[in-house]
Each structure stands twice: as C-alpha cells, then as structure tokens.
C-alpha cells in the first residue's frame, strides 16, 4: 500500500519539503537563468505533488516506485516547459502533465492492453478525421470515416472508444494545504479536442438507435428541461408511460456509450 510506503525510489516521503510560494518564485527565476542547483531544489520541493497524484494510480498493479519515477519525468517536463507569463500557478500547469505521463505509461504497460490492431485502427481513424476535416472544411461523420477506411462504422466507434482512459472529473489530484485541485480544474474549455469529438460521436450514434418517440421524449426532458408530467401532457400519454419510455431509451443508449 502506498499509504504505508515511506521510502519510494530512495526518497523518504515523510521528509519531503513543502516550498513556500515566495521560494518557488525565487527558484524559478534562477532556473530561467540556467541555475542547475535551483532546478534540483525545485524538483525536490515539488515531489509532494507527484506523490499526491500517484496515489490515484496505486491500484493499477504496477510497482509504485515505477509510477513515481514516471511522475517525476512528468514533473521535470512541466518545469522545463512552464511559462510564468501565463499567470497560473505551477501546480495547475504541472498536474495534467504528470497525469498524462503516468497514463501513457500505464496504457503502454498495463497487463490488460488494448490490442495493437485495435489501437492502429483508432489512430488511423483519427488521421482520417483530420484528413477529411481538411478536405471538407468540417468534421466528418462516422460513416464518412468508415467509408474512407473501408471498414464499418461500428468498428470505427469501438476502436476510438477503446483508446480512451476515463477518469472521474471529481477526483482530487493535489492538495497543498489550500484548495484541492480536481481533475475537472485541469479540463480545457476548447471545443474541438479528439476526446470531445469521440464523446459526441458515441452519443450521436446511440441516439440513432432510438425510435422517433424515444428521441422526442429525451429531447423534451433533457434539452428543453421539461418534467415527465409536462412531457406526458404534450404528447398525450401517461406519466408512467413517459417514465418507462425514458428509462428504456437511456438503457438502450448505454449499450453504445462506454
């Protein structure tokens, strides 16, 4: 258990320092001037950040020492790429870098792996998406991607879903004595990411599996915000029927959304 492991990779975690904000600023100014001693102190002073994050991955069956080392690689990359002009705290920038480094390691080394052929299909689908977007000036549909690749649309969706590594938005990833940093705090508000596109793709395909009445009910309930009673009055059926149809529609959609 990580909670009982005091020494990781030769580092006594019980004695890790916690740098104050002013000291961090001083060290980073020296780092920008090429001071290697300041860089080493800054790395060591942020190992608590790595330690906090790897606790979220301690149940993956990997040696915690290995995950800690990978997290340190992410920390060093964050230090080397951090731009103070953006006006954000270092931890806010570093957390997703460290998580990303660990997730890549786990994805490549997990004993339960996505097959090479499935990953290849997913990456080819993303490449086809980029190509078709450039050609047509808009994002392609799953049917267009499948046609371009010469496979079925179900194969495209399955492959893209397989390479996603979900994590709860409400998982706390770091706490430095002030407010905790959650995964959701690190989520970009950009609209055109591959993850967002894949989620929309899966939702769109799931909706296509419903009949017109089910689509109409879900539209009234979740897009227009109406109650089941209001929906029942509008389409002329009982509230019990609305409830049953709504539950059945959501159940069917879940089959196509991982």
URPEFEN-V281324 format. One record per residue. N is the residue number from 1. RES is the residue in one small letter. SS is DSSP state (2 for helix, 1 for strand, 0 for the rest). PSI is psi in degrees with one decimal (* if undefined). OMEGA is omega in whole degrees, 0 to 359 (none if undefined). Layout:
N/RES/SS/PSI/OMEGA ; N/RES/SS/PSI/OMEGA
This chain:
1/x/0/138.0/181 ; 2/x/2/-37.4/184 ; 3/x/2/-25.0/182 ; 4/x/2/-2.0/184 ; 5/x/0/106.8/183 ; 6/x/0/-39.0/183 ; 7/x/1/124.3/178 ; 8/x/1/124.1/180 ; 9/x/0/36.5/179 ; 10/x/0/3.5/180 ; 11/x/1/125.1/177 ; 12/x/1/101.5/185 ; 13/x/2/-20.4/180 ; 14/x/2/-17.4/183 ; 15/x/2/16.1/180 ; 16/x/0/134.9/181 ; 17/x/0/160.8/175 ; 18/x/0/105.7/184 ; 19/x/0/138.5/175 ; 20/x/0/158.5/185 ; 21/x/2/-41.7/181 ; 22/x/2/-40.6/179 ; 23/x/2/-38.3/178 ; 24/x/2/-42.9/180 ; 25/x/2/-42.9/179 ; 26/x/2/-46.7/182 ; 27/x/2/-40.2/183 ; 28/x/2/-32.8/175 ; 29/x/2/-39.6/178 ; 30/x/2/-35.3/177 ; 31/x/2/-41.9/180 ; 32/x/2/-20.4/178 ; 33/x/0/5.0/177 ; 34/x/0/17.3/181 ; 35/x/0/106.5/183 ; 36/x/2/-32.3/178 ; 37/x/2/-40.2/179 ; 38/x/2/-37.4/179 ; 39/x/2/-44.5/179 ; 40/x/2/-42.3/179 ; 41/x/2/-37.6/180 ; 42/x/2/-40.7/178 ; 43/x/2/-50.6/182 ; 44/x/2/-35.8/180 ; 45/x/2/-9.7/179 ; 46/x/0/11.8/179 ; 47/x/2/-23.4/175 ; 48/x/2/-33.5/178 ; 49/x/2/-46.6/178 ; 50/x/2/-44.4/181 ; 51/x/2/-41.1/179 ; 52/x/2/-40.5/184 ; 53/x/2/-41.2/186 ; 54/x/2/-16.9/177 ; 55/x/2/-26.3/179 ; 56/x/2/-13.4/183 ; 57/x/2/14.2/187 ; 58/x/0/-10.1/182 ; 59/x/0/20.6/184 ; 60/x/0/0.4/179 ; 61/x/0/5.7/179 ; 62/x/0/155.1/175 ; 63/x/0/129.9/184 ; 64/x/2/-30.0/177 ; 65/x/2/-39.6/180 ; 66/x/2/-44.2/180 ; 67/x/2/-38.6/179 ; 68/x/2/-43.3/179 ; 69/x/2/-40.9/178 ; 70/x/2/-40.1/177 ; 71/x/2/-36.1/178 ; 72/x/2/-34.3/176 ; 73/x/2/-43.6/177 ; 74/x/2/-38.6/178 ; 75/x/2/-46.3/181 ; 76/x/2/-40.6/177 ; 77/x/2/-39.2/179 ; 78/x/2/-42.4/179 ; 79/x/2/-43.1/183 ; 80/x/2/-21.4/183 ; 81/x/2/-0.7/184 ; 82/x/0/133.0/180 ; 83/x/0/109.7/183 ; 84/x/2/-18.1/183 ; 85/x/2/-13.6/181 ; 86/x/2/-13.6/175 ; 87/x/0/24.4/178 ; 88/x/0/155.8/178 ; 89/x/0/150.0/181 ; 90/x/2/-41.4/182 ; 91/x/2/-35.2/179 ; 92/x/2/-36.5/179 ; 93/x/2/-38.2/188 ; 94/x/2/-33.5/184 ; 95/x/2/-54.3/180 ; 96/x/2/-29.1/177 ; 97/x/2/-44.7/181 ; 98/x/2/-45.5/178 ; 99/x/2/-43.5/180 ; 100/x/2/-41.4/180 ; 101/x/2/-42.3/180 ; 102/x/2/-42.2/181 ; 103/x/2/-37.5/176 ; 104/x/2/-41.2/179 ; 105/x/2/-46.5/181 ; 106/x/2/-38.2/180 ; 107/x/2/-36.8/182 ; 108/x/2/-19.8/186 ; 109/x/2/-2.8/181 ; 110/x/0/139.9/180 ; 111/x/0/-26.0/175 ; 112/x/0/95.0/188 ; 113/x/0/152.6/168 ; 114/x/0/134.2/184 ; 115/x/0/153.1/180 ; 116/x/2/-40.9/181 ; 117/x/2/-36.9/180 ; 118/x/2/-41.1/177 ; 119/x/2/-40.2/179 ; 120/x/2/-41.6/179 ; 121/x/2/-42.4/181 ; 122/x/2/-45.0/181 ; 123/x/2/-36.2/176 ; 124/x/2/-35.4/178 ; 125/x/2/-40.1/178 ; 126/x/2/-37.3/177 ; 127/x/2/-41.0/178 ; 128/x/2/-37.5/178 ; 129/x/2/-46.8/180 ; 130/x/2/-41.4/180 ; 131/x/2/-47.8/182 ; 132/x/2/-33.6/177 ; 133/x/2/-42.8/179 ; 134/x/2/-42.1/182 ; 135/x/2/-42.5/189 ; 136/x/2/-9.9/180 ; 137/x/0/19.2/178 ; 138/x/0/163.6/178 ; 139/x/0/136.4/182 ; 140/x/0/158.2/173 ; 141/x/0/166.1/179 ; 142/x/2/-32.8/179 ; 143/x/2/-39.7/180 ; 144/x/2/-39.5/178 ; 145/x/2/-44.8/180 ; 146/x/2/-42.3/180 ; 147/x/2/-42.2/180 ; 148/x/2/-34.5/183 ; 149/x/2/-15.9/182 ; 150/x/0/29.8/178 ; 151/x/0/177.3/180 ; 152/x/0/158.7/180 ; 153/x/2/-30.2/178 ; 154/x/2/-38.1/178 ; 155/x/2/-37.7/179 ; 156/x/2/-50.0/182 ; 157/x/2/-44.1/181 ; 158/x/2/-43.1/181 ; 159/x/2/-43.5/181 ; 160/x/2/-38.9/178 ; 161/x/2/-33.1/185 ; 162/x/2/-27.5/183 ; 163/x/0/0.2/177 ; 164/x/0/140.6/180 ; 165/x/0/87.9/188 ; 166/x/0/148.5/176 ; 167/x/0/143.2/184 ; 168/x/0/135.9/177 ; 169/x/0/-20.0/185 ; 170/x/0/8.6/175 ; 171/x/0/124.4/174 ; 172/x/1/133.6/183 ; 173/x/1/-13.9/180 ; 174/x/1/145.6/177 ; 175/x/0/117.2/184 ; 176/x/0/23.7/181 ; 177/x/0/-15.6/176 ; 178/x/0/-137.1/178 ; 179/x/0/141.8/178 ; 180/x/0/150.9/173 ; 181/x/1/123.3/180 ; 182/x/1/162.0/178 ; 183/x/2/-40.9/182 ; 184/x/2/-24.0/178 ; 185/x/2/-18.5/182 ; 186/x/2/-2.8/184 ; 187/x/0/127.0/179 ; 188/x/0/151.9/178 ; 189/x/0/11.8/177 ; 190/x/0/143.6/188 ; 191/x/0/-17.1/190 ; 192/x/0/37.6/178 ; 193/x/0/158.8/179 ; 194/x/2/-38.2/181 ; 195/x/2/-45.4/179 ; 196/x/2/-41.6/181 ; 197/x/2/-41.8/180 ; 198/x/2/-41.5/178 ; 199/x/2/-45.0/179 ; 200/x/2/-36.3/179 ; 201/x/2/-47.7/180 ; 202/x/2/-42.8/180 ; 203/x/2/-43.0/180 ; 204/x/2/-43.3/180 ; 205/x/2/-37.0/179 ; 206/x/2/-40.8/179 ; 207/x/2/-33.3/181 ; 208/x/2/-20.2/181 ; 209/x/0/-11.2/183 ; 210/x/0/155.5/174 ; 211/x/0/172.2/186 ; 212/x/2/-38.6/181 ; 213/x/2/-42.9/180 ; 214/x/2/-42.0/177 ; 215/x/2/-42.0/182 ; 216/x/2/-43.6/181 ; 217/x/2/-44.7/179 ; 218/x/2/-35.4/178 ; 219/x/2/-45.4/180 ; 220/x/2/-39.8/184 ; 221/x/2/-46.5/191 ; 222/x/2/-16.8/177 ; 223/x/2/-31.9/178 ; 224/x/0/-8.9/173 ; 225/x/0/25.7/182 ; 226/x/0/153.1/177 ; 227/x/0/166.6/178 ; 228/x/2/-36.3/179 ; 229/x/2/-42.2/179 ; 230/x/2/-39.4/178 ; 231/x/2/-42.8/180 ; 232/x/2/-43.8/180 ; 233/x/2/-37.8/184 ; 234/x/2/-39.9/184 ; 235/x/2/-0.1/172 ; 236/x/0/36.2/174 ; 237/x/0/175.5/182 ; 238/x/0/160.7/177 ; 239/x/2/-36.4/179 ; 240/x/2/-38.4/178 ; 241/x/2/-40.8/178 ; 242/x/2/-45.7/181 ; 243/x/2/-43.6/181 ; 244/x/2/-44.0/180 ; 245/x/2/-39.2/180 ; 246/x/2/-46.6/180 ; 247/x/2/-40.3/181 ; 248/x/2/-39.7/180 ; 249/x/2/-45.1/180 ; 250/x/2/-37.5/178 ; 251/x/2/-42.1/180 ; 252/x/2/-37.6/180 ; 253/x/2/-35.8/182 ; 254/x/2/-23.5/180 ; 255/x/0/-23.8/185 ; 256/x/0/3.2/178 ; 257/x/0/119.1/181 ; 258/x/0/*/none
